[in-house]
Amino acid sequence: MQGLVGRFARTVTAGRPGRLVRWYSGVGGGGGDDGVDDAQARELIDRQLKLAPAGGHQVLVVQPYVKWGPKKDRSTTPEVKLDESRSLVRTLNEWSVTDTLCVGLTSYRKHTFFGPGNVDAIAERVARDRRITAVFVSVNVLKPIQHQHLEHRFGVPVYDRYLMVVQIFRRHAVTREAKLQVALAELPYIWSRIRGAQDGYAERLGTEAGQIALSGKLVFDDKKDLLKAYEKKLKKSVDKLRTHRQHLRNNRSNKDLPVVAVVGYTNAGKTSLVRALTGDSGLVPKDCLFATLDVTVHGGVLPCNMTVLYVDTIGFISDIPTRLIEPFVATLEDAMFADVIVHVRDMSHPNVQVQKAHVEETLKSLSINQDLLNSVIDVGNKVDRLDNVEDDGSSVMISCTTGKGLDELKRKIESQIIKATGRRMMKIRVRTGRDEYEWLRTHTAIVNIDTDGDYSIMEVIVTQSDLDVFKSLFIRKNMNK
């Protein structure tokens, strides 16, 4: 056992000190001028999150599942869930999967999580394979007492899905906005560990057997006060972000540009679709989970020559606590205020229906307008990977790789936008090259132009407000002459 504890200490302490400083730049105020000791709060948080050492981790992935009873998940299989768990690990650069196993349980409620036989078997596997530096127990979140027990028995850091996703979020957060949201998403986990320690589950924060202690040996009340102040500061910053995003939405609304929010399960191909619809070569899709943490907006043109804005959003994933995603609601609000929502699904994934249900349930929780929810465009992506595609006609089947179905999708988006925004498609006969002709070219989407002598018959898509302006400028004006 002493050797295992030693392995634990080595894997946690051998890190890159400079990396944390760089990641935290832009999070909070940084200087502590408001009375919040940011550095101390971050040290407390980083110790609990078990950030990986240089070179990452070689991971034993353990996929628990309930064997029978009302808690048994009948919508999927342990093997499919294990595959997603592997993908979570591989999303992290320098991390690798060394070994995997599925473990059937009667429930997840035991203080030890696994029964004694399974704990012994996993501990023996870790001890036998010196390559293993961490164990990923792929369950929503472990209780503090479960976490402490498993780390004590296995002698290496133990990660649950909450901790694993936080590691990914940190790696993929680039902008200040994303880093703020990640920092806020970490805090519920830290709070649970602090409270668990206070209840006697873990008298020491950090590693088992006191291998790592926080500088200053803060007492519980000091830790709680520190976290409360830091959390308040982060929430204030995120509120400013929400206000800023509202300002951006108002600017887009003032310009009367239709907005299409692209949503979907993580790695379904949202960024690939936005790239395909806009032709934006600057968008580089990545084959990994949570590649997008920042909401980005990209202009595109529909077949009717109408300019629209596509909003690329953070991906959804099942089996992680809602409170981990809650800080990102500020970015998902862009979907709430869109004119059209496009839901992208990976048709090649064996769990595609379960993923669809999860995304739909999450969208409902955002208090999105019911009419908008009822008109979501369902898109089945990656059909090029399938020999046979099951299509009941309710979805647009596409491949961002081959381009299949993209023209049909654009036409459907076009139709939905016209309906949702109250735009009208109409033909207007004007004198070619005159003021009214140039006005229509500037303020409407030109579908087609036919010539008729000195006149042009312009087929346009126009908003009601622009149509009223046109009538005021050119029709009523001419009538009054």
C-alpha positions as CSV (number, residue, x, y, z in Angstrom):
1,M,0.0,0.0,0.0
2,Q,2.8,2.4,0.8
3,G,4.0,2.1,-2.8
4,L,0.6,2.9,-4.1
5,V,0.4,6.0,-1.9
6,G,3.8,7.0,-3.2
7,R,2.5,6.7,-6.8
8,F,-0.4,8.9,-6.0
9,A,1.8,11.6,-4.6
10,R,4.1,11.5,-7.7
11,T,1.3,11.7,-10.2
12,V,-0.4,14.6,-8.6
13,T,2.6,16.8,-7.6
14,A,4.6,16.5,-10.9
15,G,2.8,19.3,-12.7
16,R,3.5,22.4,-14.8
17,P,3.3,25.4,-12.4
18,G,3.2,27.9,-15.2
19,R,0.3,26.3,-17.0
20,L,-2.2,27.2,-14.2
21,V,-1.1,30.8,-14.2
22,R,-1.6,31.1,-17.9
23,W,-5.0,29.4,-17.8
24,Y,-6.2,31.7,-15.0
25,S,-5.3,34.9,-16.9
26,G,-8.5,36.7,-17.6
27,V,-10.5,34.8,-14.9
28,G,-11.8,37.1,-12.2
29,G,-10.0,40.3,-11.5
30,G,-6.6,38.7,-10.9
31,G,-5.3,41.2,-8.5
32,G,-7.4,40.8,-5.5
33,D,-8.1,44.5,-5.3
34,D,-11.7,43.8,-4.3
35,G,-10.7,42.0,-1.2
36,V,-10.8,38.5,-2.8
37,D,-7.5,36.6,-2.7
38,D,-7.7,35.0,-6.1
39,A,-4.5,33.1,-5.9
40,Q,-5.5,31.5,-2.6
41,A,-8.9,30.5,-4.0
42,R,-7.4,29.1,-7.1
43,E,-4.9,27.1,-5.1
44,L,-7.7,25.6,-3.1
45,I,-9.7,24.8,-6.3
46,D,-6.7,23.3,-8.2
47,R,-5.8,20.9,-5.5
48,Q,-9.3,19.5,-5.4
49,L,-9.6,19.2,-9.2
50,K,-6.5,16.9,-9.4
51,L,-5.1,18.6,-12.5
52,A,-3.0,16.2,-14.5
53,P,0.8,16.3,-14.4
54,A,3.0,17.0,-17.4
55,G,2.5,14.3,-19.9
56,G,-1.1,13.7,-18.8
57,H,-2.4,10.4,-17.5
58,Q,-2.5,6.8,-18.5
59,V,-6.0,5.8,-17.5
60,L,-7.8,2.7,-16.5
61,V,-11.4,3.4,-17.6
62,V,-14.1,1.7,-15.4
63,Q,-17.6,1.9,-16.7
64,P,-20.1,1.1,-13.9
65,Y,-23.7,0.1,-14.8
66,V,-26.7,-1.0,-12.8
67,K,-27.4,-4.7,-13.6
68,W,-31.2,-4.8,-12.8
69,G,-34.1,-3.0,-11.2
70,P,-35.7,0.4,-11.7
71,K,-32.3,2.2,-11.9
72,K,-31.1,0.1,-14.8
73,D,-30.6,2.2,-18.0
74,R,-32.4,0.3,-20.7
75,S,-31.8,3.0,-23.3
76,T,-28.2,2.0,-24.0
77,T,-25.6,-0.6,-23.2
78,P,-22.5,-0.6,-21.0
79,E,-20.3,-1.0,-24.1
80,V,-21.7,2.1,-25.8
81,K,-21.3,4.1,-22.6
82,L,-17.7,2.8,-22.3
83,D,-17.0,4.0,-25.8
84,E,-18.1,7.6,-24.9
85,S,-16.0,7.3,-21.7
86,R,-12.9,6.4,-23.8
87,S,-13.6,9.4,-26.0
88,L,-13.7,11.7,-23.0
89,V,-10.2,10.6,-22.0
90,R,-8.8,10.8,-25.5
91,T,-10.2,14.3,-25.9
92,L,-7.4,15.4,-23.6
93,N,-4.0,15.7,-25.3
94,E,-1.3,13.6,-23.7
95,W,-3.9,11.4,-21.9
96,S,-4.3,7.8,-23.1
97,V,-6.5,4.8,-22.2
98,T,-4.4,2.0,-20.9
99,D,-7.1,-0.5,-20.0
100,T,-10.9,-0.7,-19.7
101,L,-13.6,-2.7,-17.9
102,C,-17.3,-2.7,-17.3
103,V,-18.5,-3.4,-13.8
104,G,-22.1,-4.4,-13.0
105,L,-23.6,-3.1,-9.7
106,T,-26.9,-3.3,-7.9
107,S,-26.7,0.5,-7.1
108,Y,-24.3,3.5,-6.9
109,R,-25.3,4.2,-3.3
110,K,-22.7,2.3,-1.3
111,H,-20.2,4.4,0.7
112,T,-17.5,2.4,-1.1
113,F,-19.3,2.7,-4.5
114,F,-18.1,-0.7,-5.6
115,G,-18.4,-3.8,-3.5
116,P,-15.3,-5.2,-1.7
117,G,-14.7,-7.8,-4.4
118,N,-14.7,-5.3,-7.3
119,V,-12.6,-2.8,-5.3
120,D,-10.0,-5.5,-4.6
121,A,-10.0,-6.5,-8.3
122,I,-9.5,-3.0,-9.6
123,A,-6.8,-2.2,-7.0
124,E,-5.0,-5.4,-8.0
125,R,-5.2,-4.4,-11.6
126,V,-3.7,-0.9,-10.9
127,A,-1.0,-2.4,-8.7
128,R,-0.1,-5.0,-11.4
129,D,0.0,-2.5,-14.3
130,R,2.6,0.1,-13.5
131,R,1.6,2.2,-16.6
132,I,-1.7,3.1,-14.9
133,T,-1.5,6.6,-13.3
134,A,-5.2,7.3,-12.9
135,V,-8.6,5.6,-12.7
136,F,-11.7,7.1,-14.4
137,V,-14.9,5.9,-12.8
138,S,-17.3,7.0,-15.5
139,V,-20.3,8.0,-13.3
140,N,-22.0,11.3,-13.0
141,V,-20.2,12.3,-9.8
142,L,-18.8,10.4,-6.9
143,K,-19.7,11.3,-3.3
144,P,-16.8,12.7,-1.3
145,I,-16.7,9.6,0.9
146,Q,-16.7,7.3,-2.2
147,H,-14.0,9.3,-3.8
148,Q,-11.8,9.3,-0.8
149,H,-12.2,5.5,-0.3
150,L,-11.4,4.7,-3.9
151,E,-8.3,6.8,-4.0
152,H,-7.1,5.3,-0.8
153,R,-7.6,1.8,-2.2
154,F,-6.3,2.4,-5.7
155,G,-3.4,4.6,-4.7
156,V,-3.8,6.9,-7.8
157,P,-6.0,9.9,-8.6
158,V,-9.6,8.9,-9.3
159,Y,-11.7,10.9,-11.7
160,D,-15.5,10.9,-12.2
161,R,-17.3,12.4,-15.2
162,Y,-17.6,15.8,-13.5
163,L,-13.8,16.0,-12.9
164,M,-13.1,14.6,-16.4
165,V,-15.3,17.2,-18.1
166,V,-13.7,20.0,-16.1
167,Q,-10.3,18.9,-17.3
168,I,-11.6,19.1,-20.9
169,F,-13.3,22.5,-20.3
170,R,-10.0,23.9,-19.0
171,R,-8.1,22.7,-22.0
172,H,-10.6,24.1,-24.5
173,A,-11.4,27.4,-22.9
174,V,-9.5,30.1,-24.8
175,T,-11.4,33.4,-24.4
176,R,-12.0,35.2,-21.1
177,E,-15.7,34.5,-21.3
178,A,-15.2,30.7,-21.6
179,K,-12.6,30.7,-18.8
180,L,-15.1,32.6,-16.5
181,Q,-17.8,30.0,-17.2
182,V,-15.5,27.1,-16.6
183,A,-14.3,28.6,-13.3
184,L,-17.9,29.0,-12.2
185,A,-18.7,25.5,-13.3
186,E,-15.9,24.1,-11.0
187,L,-17.3,25.6,-7.8
188,P,-20.2,23.2,-7.0
189,Y,-17.7,20.3,-7.0
190,I,-15.4,22.2,-4.7
191,W,-18.3,23.1,-2.4
192,S,-19.3,19.4,-2.1
193,R,-15.7,18.5,-1.2
194,I,-15.5,21.2,1.4
195,R,-18.8,20.2,3.0
196,G,-17.8,16.5,2.9
197,A,-14.6,17.4,4.7
198,Q,-16.5,19.3,7.3
199,D,-18.8,16.3,7.8
200,G,-15.8,14.2,8.5
201,Y,-15.5,12.5,5.1
202,A,-12.1,14.0,4.4
203,E,-10.2,15.8,7.1
204,R,-7.5,16.8,4.6
205,L,-8.0,18.5,1.2
206,G,-5.8,17.2,-1.5
207,T,-4.3,13.7,-1.4
208,E,-4.8,10.8,0.9
209,A,-2.4,10.4,3.9
210,G,-1.6,14.2,3.8
211,Q,0.8,14.0,0.8
212,I,-0.3,17.4,-0.2
213,A,-1.6,20.2,2.1
214,L,-2.7,23.6,1.2
215,S,-0.3,26.4,2.2
216,G,-1.4,28.2,5.3
217,K,-3.6,25.3,6.5
218,L,-6.8,27.2,6.2
219,V,-9.6,26.2,8.6
220,F,-13.0,25.2,7.1
221,D,-14.7,28.5,7.8
222,D,-11.9,30.4,6.1
223,K,-12.1,28.1,3.1
224,K,-15.9,28.7,2.9
225,D,-15.5,32.4,3.2
226,L,-12.8,32.4,0.6
227,L,-14.9,30.4,-1.9
228,K,-18.0,32.5,-1.2
229,A,-16.2,35.7,-2.0
230,Y,-14.6,34.2,-5.1
231,E,-17.9,32.7,-6.3
232,K,-19.6,36.1,-5.9
233,K,-16.9,37.7,-7.9
234,L,-17.2,35.2,-10.7
235,K,-21.0,35.4,-10.8
236,K,-20.7,39.2,-11.1
237,S,-18.4,38.8,-14.1
238,V,-20.7,36.2,-15.7
239,D,-23.7,38.6,-15.2
240,K,-21.7,41.2,-17.1
241,L,-21.1,38.6,-19.8
242,R,-24.8,38.0,-20.0
243,T,-25.5,41.7,-20.3
244,H,-22.8,42.0,-23.0
245,R,-24.3,39.1,-25.0
246,Q,-27.7,40.8,-24.7
247,H,-26.2,43.9,-26.1
248,L,-24.7,41.9,-29.0
249,R,-28.1,40.3,-29.7
250,N,-29.8,43.7,-29.7
251,N,-27.2,44.9,-32.2
252,R,-28.0,41.9,-34.4
253,S,-31.7,42.5,-34.0
254,N,-31.3,46.2,-35.0
255,K,-29.6,45.1,-38.2
256,D,-32.6,42.8,-38.8
257,L,-30.4,39.8,-39.6
258,P,-32.1,36.4,-39.0
259,V,-30.3,34.2,-36.5
260,V,-30.0,30.4,-36.8
261,A,-28.7,28.6,-33.7
262,V,-26.9,25.3,-34.3
263,V,-27.2,22.9,-31.4
264,G,-26.5,19.3,-30.8
265,Y,-24.8,16.6,-28.7
266,T,-21.0,17.1,-28.4
267,N,-19.1,16.0,-31.5
268,A,-22.3,15.7,-33.6
269,G,-20.7,18.0,-36.2
270,K,-22.1,21.5,-35.4
271,T,-19.0,23.4,-36.3
272,S,-18.6,21.3,-39.5
273,L,-22.2,22.2,-40.5
274,V,-21.7,25.9,-39.8
275,R,-18.5,25.7,-42.0
276,A,-20.4,23.9,-44.7
277,L,-23.3,26.4,-44.7
278,T,-21.1,29.5,-44.6
279,G,-18.0,28.5,-46.5
280,D,-16.0,29.9,-43.7
281,S,-12.6,28.2,-44.1
282,G,-11.4,29.7,-40.8
283,L,-13.6,27.2,-39.0
284,V,-11.6,24.1,-38.2
285,P,-13.8,21.3,-36.8
286,K,-12.1,18.9,-34.3
287,D,-13.0,15.3,-33.8
288,C,-13.2,15.5,-30.1
289,L,-15.7,16.2,-27.3
290,F,-16.5,19.8,-26.3
291,A,-14.3,21.3,-29.0
292,T,-16.5,24.4,-28.9
293,L,-16.9,26.3,-25.6
294,D,-17.3,29.8,-26.9
295,V,-20.4,30.8,-28.9
296,T,-19.3,32.1,-32.2
297,V,-21.4,33.8,-34.9
298,H,-20.8,33.4,-38.6
299,G,-22.5,35.0,-41.6
300,G,-24.0,32.9,-44.4
301,V,-26.1,33.4,-47.5
302,L,-29.2,31.4,-48.3
303,P,-30.3,30.4,-51.9
304,C,-32.7,33.5,-51.9
305,N,-29.6,35.7,-51.3
306,M,-30.8,36.5,-47.7
307,T,-27.9,37.0,-45.3
308,V,-28.3,35.0,-42.0
309,L,-26.2,34.6,-38.9
310,Y,-25.3,31.0,-37.7
311,V,-24.6,30.6,-34.0
312,D,-22.3,27.7,-33.1
313,T,-22.9,26.6,-29.5
314,I,-21.4,24.4,-26.8
315,G,-22.3,20.7,-27.2
316,F,-24.5,18.7,-24.9
317,I,-23.6,15.5,-23.1
318,S,-25.5,13.1,-20.8
319,D,-24.5,11.8,-17.3
320,I,-23.0,14.9,-15.9
321,P,-24.5,17.2,-13.3
322,T,-26.8,20.0,-14.5
323,R,-24.8,22.4,-12.3
324,L,-21.7,21.8,-14.4
325,I,-23.5,23.2,-17.5
326,E,-25.5,25.9,-15.7
327,P,-22.7,28.6,-16.1
328,F,-22.9,28.1,-19.9
329,V,-26.6,29.1,-20.0
330,A,-25.3,32.6,-20.7
331,T,-24.0,31.3,-24.0
332,L,-27.0,29.0,-24.7
333,E,-29.3,32.0,-24.4
334,D,-28.3,32.8,-28.0
335,A,-30.3,29.7,-28.9
336,M,-33.3,31.0,-26.8
337,F,-33.4,34.2,-28.9
338,A,-32.7,32.7,-32.3
339,D,-35.3,32.8,-35.1
340,V,-34.6,29.2,-36.1
341,I,-32.9,26.3,-34.2
342,V,-31.1,23.6,-36.1
343,H,-30.5,20.4,-34.1
344,V,-27.6,18.4,-35.6
345,R,-27.3,14.6,-34.8
346,D,-24.6,12.1,-35.5
347,M,-26.5,9.4,-37.3
348,S,-23.5,7.0,-37.2
349,H,-23.6,6.9,-33.4
350,P,-25.2,3.9,-31.8
351,N,-26.9,6.0,-29.2
352,V,-28.2,8.6,-31.6
353,Q,-31.8,8.4,-30.3
354,V,-30.7,8.8,-26.6
355,Q,-28.6,11.7,-27.6
356,K,-31.5,13.3,-29.4
357,A,-33.7,13.0,-26.3
358,H,-31.1,14.5,-24.1
359,V,-30.6,17.6,-26.3
360,E,-34.4,18.0,-26.6
361,E,-34.8,17.8,-22.8
362,T,-32.0,20.3,-22.3
363,L,-33.6,22.8,-24.8
364,K,-36.9,22.5,-22.9
365,S,-35.2,23.4,-19.7
366,L,-34.0,26.7,-21.2
367,S,-37.5,28.2,-21.3
368,I,-37.3,28.5,-25.1
369,N,-40.4,29.8,-26.8
370,Q,-42.7,26.9,-27.6
371,D,-43.2,27.9,-31.2
372,L,-39.5,28.0,-31.7
373,L,-39.2,24.5,-30.0
374,N,-41.9,23.1,-32.2
375,S,-40.2,24.3,-35.4
376,V,-36.7,23.0,-34.7
377,I,-35.1,21.6,-37.8
378,D,-33.8,18.1,-37.2
379,V,-30.6,17.3,-39.1
380,G,-29.1,13.8,-39.4
381,N,-25.4,14.3,-40.1
382,K,-22.6,11.8,-41.1
383,V,-24.8,9.7,-43.3
384,D,-21.8,9.0,-45.5
385,R,-20.6,6.6,-42.7
386,L,-23.8,4.5,-43.1
387,D,-24.8,1.9,-45.6
388,N,-28.5,2.3,-44.9
389,V,-30.1,5.4,-43.4
390,E,-33.4,5.1,-41.5
391,D,-35.3,8.2,-42.6
392,D,-39.0,8.8,-41.6
393,G,-39.0,12.0,-43.5
394,S,-39.0,14.3,-40.4
395,S,-35.2,15.0,-40.6
396,V,-32.9,16.4,-43.3
397,M,-30.2,13.8,-43.9
398,I,-26.9,15.3,-44.7
399,S,-23.1,14.8,-44.9
400,C,-20.9,17.8,-44.1
401,T,-18.1,15.8,-45.7
402,T,-19.7,15.0,-49.1
403,G,-22.1,17.9,-49.2
404,K,-25.1,15.6,-49.5
405,G,-28.4,17.2,-48.4
406,L,-27.0,20.7,-47.8
407,D,-29.0,22.3,-50.5
408,E,-32.2,20.8,-49.1
409,L,-31.3,22.0,-45.6
410,K,-30.6,25.6,-46.8
411,R,-34.0,25.7,-48.5
412,K,-35.7,24.4,-45.3
413,I,-33.8,27.0,-43.2
414,E,-34.9,29.7,-45.7
415,S,-38.5,28.7,-45.5
416,Q,-38.5,28.6,-41.7
417,I,-36.9,32.0,-41.4
418,I,-39.4,33.6,-43.7
419,K,-42.2,32.1,-41.6
420,A,-40.6,32.9,-38.2
421,T,-39.7,36.5,-38.9
422,G,-42.8,37.5,-40.8
423,R,-40.8,38.3,-44.0
424,R,-42.6,38.4,-47.3
425,M,-41.6,37.2,-50.8
426,M,-43.0,39.5,-53.4
427,K,-42.4,41.0,-56.8
428,I,-42.1,44.7,-57.2
429,R,-41.9,46.5,-60.6
430,V,-39.5,49.5,-60.5
431,R,-37.6,51.7,-62.9
432,T,-34.2,50.1,-63.6
433,G,-31.3,51.9,-61.9
434,R,-33.4,54.6,-60.2
435,D,-33.6,55.3,-56.5
436,E,-36.3,52.7,-55.7
437,Y,-34.3,50.0,-57.6
438,E,-31.1,50.8,-55.7
439,W,-33.0,50.9,-52.4
440,L,-34.4,47.4,-52.9
441,R,-31.0,46.1,-53.8
442,T,-29.6,47.5,-50.5
443,H,-32.4,46.7,-48.1
444,T,-33.9,43.4,-49.3
445,A,-32.8,39.9,-50.4
446,I,-32.9,39.8,-54.2
447,V,-34.2,36.4,-55.3
448,N,-34.5,37.2,-59.0
449,I,-34.7,40.2,-61.4
450,D,-36.5,40.2,-64.8
451,T,-36.3,43.1,-67.2
452,D,-39.3,44.8,-68.8
453,G,-38.1,47.6,-71.0
454,D,-37.0,50.4,-68.8
455,Y,-38.4,48.6,-65.7
456,S,-37.2,45.7,-63.6
457,I,-39.5,43.1,-62.0
458,M,-37.6,42.4,-58.7
459,E,-38.5,39.3,-56.7
460,V,-37.5,40.1,-53.2
461,I,-37.7,39.0,-49.6
462,V,-38.5,41.9,-47.4
463,T,-39.4,42.5,-43.7
464,Q,-42.6,44.3,-42.9
465,S,-40.7,47.3,-41.5
466,D,-38.6,47.7,-44.6
467,L,-41.7,47.3,-46.8
468,D,-43.4,50.1,-44.9
469,V,-40.3,52.3,-45.4
470,F,-40.3,51.5,-49.1
471,K,-44.0,52.5,-49.4
472,S,-43.4,55.7,-47.5
473,L,-40.4,56.7,-49.6
474,F,-41.5,55.7,-53.1
475,I,-45.2,54.9,-53.3
476,R,-46.9,57.4,-51.1
477,K,-44.4,60.0,-52.2
478,N,-45.3,59.5,-55.8
479,M,-49.0,59.5,-55.0
480,N,-48.6,62.9,-53.4
481,K,-46.9,64.5,-56.4
